[in-house]
Amino acid sequence: MMLGELGKYCIDISKLVFGGVVLAGIMKLDVNRALLFGLGTVVVLLTVSAGLICILLANSNNEK
């Protein structure tokens, strides 16, 4: 039960990071765009992966 909630939380965090990267990319700030999008992509992929793994583990525990 708790693992499923953690998975949902990780997916929510990934959506917030994605939105932040998009907004920072749109704004005319003096940032390195390659680093912004590269690091943002890595963080989003890691948090989505962790969230999906947690949800899958929670579902497999519920079936037993």
C-alpha positions as a Python dict, from the first residue, in 0.01 Angstrom:
ca = {
    (1, 'M'): (0, 0, 0),
    (2, 'M'): (271, 246, 99),
    (3, 'L'): (487, 148, -198),
    (4, 'G'): (210, 242, -441),
    (5, 'E'): (180, 587, -285),
    (6, 'L'): (555, 633, -312),
    (7, 'G'): (532, 545, -681),
    (8, 'K'): (260, 802, -739),
    (9, 'Y'): (467, 1060, -553),
    (10, 'C'): (773, 991, -770),
    (11, 'I'): (565, 1032, -1085),
    (12, 'D'): (426, 1362, -953),
    (13, 'I'): (781, 1483, -884),
    (14, 'S'): (882, 1392, -1239),
    (15, 'K'): (592, 1598, -1378),
    (16, 'L'): (697, 1897, -1168),
    (17, 'V'): (1059, 1869, -1283),
    (18, 'F'): (947, 1842, -1645),
    (19, 'G'): (733, 2154, -1608),
    (20, 'G'): (1020, 2340, -1444),
    (21, 'V'): (1259, 2247, -1724),
    (22, 'V'): (1011, 2359, -1989),
    (23, 'L'): (943, 2689, -1812),
    (24, 'A'): (1313, 2755, -1758),
    (25, 'G'): (1375, 2680, -2125),
    (26, 'I'): (1106, 2925, -2236),
    (27, 'M'): (1227, 3209, -2016),
    (28, 'K'): (1508, 3427, -2143),
    (29, 'L'): (1750, 3341, -1862),
    (30, 'D'): (2122, 3307, -1900),
    (31, 'V'): (2140, 2929, -1851),
    (32, 'N'): (2320, 2655, -2035),
    (33, 'R'): (2032, 2499, -2230),
    (34, 'A'): (2215, 2174, -2303),
    (35, 'L'): (2284, 2119, -1934),
    (36, 'L'): (1930, 2221, -1840),
    (37, 'F'): (1761, 1983, -2082),
    (38, 'G'): (2015, 1705, -2034),
    (39, 'L'): (2000, 1705, -1656),
    (40, 'G'): (1624, 1757, -1661),
    (41, 'T'): (1576, 1458, -1890),
    (42, 'V'): (1790, 1237, -1668),
    (43, 'V'): (1603, 1339, -1353),
    (44, 'V'): (1262, 1292, -1516),
    (45, 'L'): (1354, 948, -1650),
    (46, 'L'): (1494, 836, -1314),
    (47, 'T'): (1192, 951, -1115),
    (48, 'V'): (941, 805, -1362),
    (49, 'S'): (1130, 475, -1361),
    (50, 'A'): (1143, 466, -982),
    (51, 'G'): (772, 548, -964),
    (52, 'L'): (672, 278, -1209),
    (53, 'I'): (890, 20, -1034),
    (54, 'C'): (731, 106, -699),
    (55, 'I'): (381, 78, -845),
    (56, 'L'): (461, -256, -1009),
    (57, 'L'): (607, -391, -685),
    (58, 'A'): (304, -273, -490),
    (59, 'N'): (71, -442, -738),
    (60, 'S'): (267, -767, -727),
    (61, 'N'): (253, -765, -345),
    (62, 'N'): (-125, -711, -354),
    (63, 'E'): (-177, -1013, -579),
    (64, 'K'): (-16, -1250, -329),
}
